[in-house]
Amino acid sequence: MFFGSKKVIGLDIGSSTIKIAELNLGSSGAELVSFGFAPTPIGAISGGEIVNGSALSLAINSLVTEVKSKRKKVSLGMWGTSVIIKKITIPKIEKKLIADQLKWEAEQYIPFDVNDISLAYHLIENNLAPETLDILLVAAQNEMVKHYSSVVENAKLEVAILDVSGFALANIFELNYGRMPGQCLALLNIGASNTNFVVINNGDVIFSRDIPSGGSNYTNEIQKEMGLSFAEAESLKLSAATKNEAPEQIQNIIAASNEAMTEEIRNGIDFFGASTSGLTISRCYFSGGGALMPGLIPKISEMANIPLEPLNPFAKVKIGKNLTPGYLKQVSTFAPISVGLGLRKVGDQ
């Protein structure tokens, strides 16, 4: 699943930062040889959709140059409302017939015109109902795929693999923690404007949803309540997140925003519960810059009544000589998706 010789750049384009990761993969494991991140041009991407492709291309090209990468092929993660992931169950059929059958199924489950989407699927092991097939159906709007590809090509690179950010998160989790048979686990990557919520049962992804909330919600509330510019509000939020001095009003706004963020995640958990038969999440691993907000993780843990612990994307990854432990500690919460994308190889489905 993870290893091969055809090297790619793992590229995670977030609304706040762009992250790239290069790994060398072999039979002895994975080695991170370079990692870099840079601010996403303001307003260049919104809700996972490209708004300013030219600015994104320039930023990606500059970042690749900065980390001195020679690789030209990219494993790219997509997220947002233009990507739909749905678990479905169909009567058992021959595997060679599944792709054709899913074109018909997509019309029932995907809220896009089936002529305007790209479809992929993943079979989920189900020993309890051998007469049926559980399938994770993935659909992305072709227009969005084209926009992402154009951004990469204009950065003088080539899309070799188009992945979903939630799956990349699951990939890096499996590498570092294993498949954990018999357990139902959740992954939360709380970004600036989007939270990836993934559920893994018996080692298989059975649920993946993007929640359109994140760290920028806090900035927006500070900006609105205090009459500040976005940059000023962001600066105050970061001061609070790094436990530097911040006005009491900031702490109050963060506490209220924690309530709103927790409610969004509660809705995601409830949606998962409604779409599965009696499965209960026993543990959750978290990452993303939004997870640094004071009080948020304990609040989510209390709401969900499950333990939360940080996801370490480097637990079983060898580290290249150009990367220091201090730097990796600094970027570990931002890195999981880009490193998960970097675990892929050219030719992967």
Summary of the structure (lengths in Angstrom):
residues: 349
radius of gyration: 20.0
end to end distance: 10.3
largest distance: 63.0
contacts: 1207
relative contact order: 0.18
helix: 39%
strand: 29%
